[in-house]
Amino acid sequence: MTAATAAPIRTTSEDPRRRREMAGKVGWGVVAWVVSIAFFLPVLWMVITAFKPESAAETWPPQFVFRPTLSEFSLVFSGMGPYLTHSVIATIGSTILVLLLGVPASYALSVRPVKRWRDGLFFFISTKMLPIVAAIGPLYVIALKTHLLDSIWLLIILYTAMNLPLAIWMIRSFMLEVPSELLEAARLDGAGRIREITSVILPITTPGLVSTALICVIFAWNELFLALNLTITNAATMPMFLISSVPQEGLYIAHLSAAATVASIPVIIVGWIAQRSLVRGLSMGAIK
Amino acid sequence: MANVKYVSASRVYAKDTPPAVNALDLDIQDGEFMVLVGPSGSGKTTALRMLAGLEPLDGGRVEIGDRDVTFVPPKDRDIAMVFQNYALYPQKTVADNMGFALKMQGVNKEERDRRVREAARLLDLDDSLLDRKPKQLSGGQRQRVAMGRAIVREPQVFLMDEPLSNLDAKLRVQTRSQIAELQHRLGITTVYVTHDQVEAMTMGHRVAVLSGGNLQQCASPRELYENPVNQFVAGFIGSPAMNLQTVPMVDGGVELANTVLPLPGPIQTAAKGAGLSELVLGIRPEHLHLANGAGELPGDVILVEELGADALLHVRLAGTDSPVVARAEGRRPPALGAHVTFSVQPDDMFAFHPVTGARLAG
């Protein structure tokens, strides 16, 4: 009886095909790292510069070794109080309004669609197609006539209008995921429309609503153009504070870096918490 | 009185397409277990949903307890439905799931809890499960919660849409008998939809066979089996299916496997009356009796399926292309490739019109 000859098992270093595969993987990994670092480098530089004293900030060659200081930060904190408050109020206020209006609107465009729901949806998206620069003139006039210029309420209203279309599209795609059998069971159980939303749809779509809210927070927080043109002191937001750190006389890089770092922190925290649902939320809106 | 009536009920989805349910006329008695069975697209689920109020009617009406409910919303029809995928509210506990309908009706908490516990007891659901969420339960437990949700409402009619299709085979057999026994105990009129004819035969008092939106026959399981009214019912009911072959008519009978099979008188009369030169002959697998060389129908065994108690022989009869299936004793079935002969009693033969499929005489 001869022993059966089996094909020898080759380790990775011996098998040319597997070696090529590994090389490919490593190569792409390196490319990914390089690209990520390239994108991250400016942000990293900004954070490092924030800890530098102004004298060490704008030097050539750039300094990596320095004595870190919080002097720029304390300058920032002393000046940003009202700006921060306005940003928080405008962001949270508009996001709450977006959710209150967006949920019923999405319901009417998905679960129990109204007759012309396609037209409604398209209308919402079309408002995002208009360049905001074209709209700023009429917006200014309206704000002036209604005495809302430089008012936090103006920002809340405008941010709500700005985020509502996106929110509706996102919430709608989450509502469409609710199995229709579940809604039929609720109908049979005697749930009216309101109950259907509160007892069945909202509990299931809560993760979707959270990610929608977080996206709205990010967009509202970072919004500059409307704030710049329609507010001056009583409703000036954090992005305006950053702009004001770029005075005519010259660039105070360290101060600007500190201000930018502080302004970014809330949004970065929000994005970090919500990263998974953000990706899901954004891609859902694209596919459905 | 909770009888259910479909009176010429129709549902058409798109203009100029054949109706999903075509003028269905069905009378279901109070306390009866009626099974709607048929292949996919037969309209059985649509008919059930019309009764539930989840589909509007495009013609005719539906009555529950002699009351026309065609335009009554689902929650006011005093029905309860068990869905194919159970449709349990994922964020609610089992107890809340079962009590949701009662909560909508405004029943107070103690009464709700009492009825939920009673239904759980009836279904062998442990008290400890009542506080769990559906995703923590097994498939069989979820199915029972779905049934409990329906039972708790004490409705006039139970509607069930293929509730066993998501269970594994063994659990299905077990749950089948539990549902039948439960219905018998509660005595509530039940309309049950399935595509599985074994479920239909074992559970229903009467079975309505649907195909292409049309009711083919509504009768007791025994009646459907012994007296199918057309070729579709004959081929659908019974497992393995009835052997159906188109055969030419000759003097004295029909020709099959190079042999002349004598037809019973009434069938011959009916066939001649319709001016047929050929018809579809139907013989059930258990009516093809293995005769050791003495049978009229010769053939070769091309496949043997051993089931233990029986064996199913796939045989190519002489002079035919498509094989027939015959049931034989499980102990020593003929071997693969063996040459066998069958005999068949004239009374066990069914004949159908080759074009319309209608049963000839009998």
Interface residues (C-beta under 8 A of the other chain):
Chain A: P179 E181 L182 E184 A185 A186 R187 L188 D189 G190 A191 R195 S199 V200 P203 I204
Chain B: A52 G53 L54 P73 P74 K75 I79 A80 M81 F83 Q84 N85 A87 Y89 P90 Q91 K92 F100 A101 M104 Q105
